Amino acid sequence: MAEDHMRYDILAQEALRGVVRKVLAEVAKTGLPGDHHFFISFVTRAPGVRLSEKLLGQYDKEMTIVIQNQYWDLKVNETGFEVGLSFDGIPETLVIPFSAVKGFFDPSVQFGLQFDPATAARDDGQEDNADDALEHAAGPTAAGDDEKPGEKVVSLDAFRKKP
């Protein structure tokens, strides 16, 4: 098989992250329309993620937040978003780069995206090091260790409505 010099996996992931960016930017401006709400999963120890030590202790590798009724100060920029949420009655501000996002799901319309944080484009040219660090932080992959580079499948099964 020919080597993918174009890195289509990264290009596709970044284009889909653009969907999340655009949706969150619109919600930051106008609020959530209708019954829309979001479940967003992310790697808690990914570069650029900021959350309290308490939350990091509870969610050492991954966390899922819900943007629905009780959130505030949603701010979106090109690289990520910031949102205020309450955990056990304690207000927290979370800063999440889009490169750390693993999943985005809007159950009101059964729309979901799943990402591989290891494929996030980096401006500092350290993609390989980031890949290794994130794969180690996220644990073993479901496909096993014999997966070949460039053969990535984006699965939406985790976000599908169960019968």
C-alpha positions in Angstrom: 0.0 0.0 0.0 1.3 3.5 -0.9 2.3 5.8 1.9 -0.2 8.6 2.6 1.9 11.8 2.2 -1.2 13.9 2.2 -2.3 12.7 5.7 -5.9 12.5 4.7 -6.7 11.1 8.2 -5.6 14.4 9.8 -7.3 16.5 7.1 -10.6 14.7 7.6 -10.4 14.9 11.4 -9.6 18.7 11.3 -12.6 19.3 8.9 -14.9 17.5 11.3 -13.5 19.4 14.3 -14.5 22.5 12.3 -18.1 21.3 12.5 -17.8 21.2 16.3 -16.1 24.6 16.3 -18.9 26.2 14.2 -21.7 24.6 16.2 -20.2 25.8 19.5 -19.5 29.3 18.2 -23.1 29.6 17.1 -24.4 28.4 20.5 -22.0 30.9 22.2 -23.7 33.7 20.2 -27.3 32.7 20.2 -27.8 29.9 22.8 -29.0 26.4 22.2 -31.9 26.2 19.7 -34.8 23.8 20.3 -34.0 20.6 22.1 -30.3 20.6 21.0 -27.7 19.7 23.6 -24.3 18.2 23.4 -22.2 15.5 25.0 -18.5 16.2 24.5 -15.8 13.7 25.5 -12.2 14.8 25.8 -8.8 13.6 27.0 -8.2 15.4 30.3 -4.4 15.3 30.1 -4.1 16.4 26.5 -1.9 19.5 25.9 -3.9 22.7 26.6 -6.7 21.2 28.7 -7.3 23.2 31.8 -9.5 22.0 34.7 -9.3 21.9 38.4 -7.1 19.4 40.3 -10.2 17.9 41.8 -11.7 17.1 38.4 -8.4 15.9 37.1 -8.3 13.5 40.1 -11.8 12.2 39.3 -11.3 12.0 35.6 -7.6 11.0 35.1 -7.8 10.1 31.4 -11.1 11.1 29.9 -14.2 13.2 30.8 -17.6 13.8 29.2 -19.4 17.1 29.7 -23.0 18.0 28.9 -23.8 21.4 27.4 -27.6 21.7 28.0 -29.3 23.7 30.7 -26.7 24.8 33.2 -23.6 26.2 31.5 -22.3 29.7 31.2 -19.6 31.8 29.6 -19.2 29.6 26.5 -16.3 31.1 24.6 -15.0 29.6 21.3 -11.9 30.4 19.3 -9.9 28.7 16.5 -8.1 26.3 18.8 -10.7 25.4 21.4 -13.4 26.5 23.8 -14.0 27.5 27.4 -17.2 26.8 29.3 -18.4 27.2 32.9 -20.1 24.1 34.4 -21.1 23.1 37.9 -19.8 19.9 39.5 -21.4 18.9 42.8 -22.6 22.5 43.2 -19.1 23.9 42.7 -18.7 26.2 39.6 -15.7 25.3 37.4 -14.3 26.7 34.2 -13.0 24.2 31.7 -10.7 25.0 28.8 -10.7 22.4 26.1 -8.7 22.5 22.9 -10.5 20.9 19.9 -7.4 18.7 19.5 -8.4 17.0 22.9 -12.0 16.2 21.9 -12.7 12.5 21.4 -16.4 12.7 20.8 -19.3 15.1 20.1 -22.9 14.0 20.2 -26.2 15.8 19.9 -28.9 13.3 21.0 -31.8 15.5 20.0 -31.0 14.7 16.4 -28.9 11.6 16.8 -25.8 13.3 15.3 -22.4 12.2 16.5 -18.7 12.5 15.6 -15.8 10.5 17.0 -12.2 11.7 16.9 -8.8 10.4 17.4 -7.0 13.0 19.5 -3.7 11.6 18.3 -4.4 12.9 14.7 -4.9 16.5 15.7 -2.7 18.8 13.7 -0.1 20.6 15.7 1.6 23.9 14.8 4.9 23.1 16.5 5.7 20.1 14.2 5.6 17.6 17.0 2.8 15.4 15.7 4.6 12.1 16.3 5.5 12.9 19.9 1.9 14.1 20.5 0.6 10.9 19.0 2.7 8.7 21.3 1.7 10.8 24.4 -2.0 10.8 23.7 -2.1 7.1 22.7 -0.4 6.3 26.0 -2.8 8.5 28.0 -5.9 7.1 26.2 -4.8 3.5 26.8 -4.9 0.6 24.4 -6.9 0.9 21.3 -9.9 -1.2 20.5 -8.4 -2.4 17.2 -5.3 -3.7 18.9 -1.6 -3.0 18.4 -1.4 -4.4 14.9 -3.2 -1.5 13.3 -1.3 0.0 10.4 -0.7 3.8 10.1 -3.2 5.5 7.9 -5.9 2.8 8.4 -8.1 4.7 10.8 -11.9 4.3 10.9 -14.1 6.8 12.5 -16.8 4.8 14.4 -20.1 6.4 15.4 -21.3 3.2 17.3 -20.5 4.7 20.7 -23.0 7.5 19.9 -25.8 5.5 18.4 -29.1 5.1 20.2 -29.3 1.7 21.8 -32.4 -0.4 21.0 
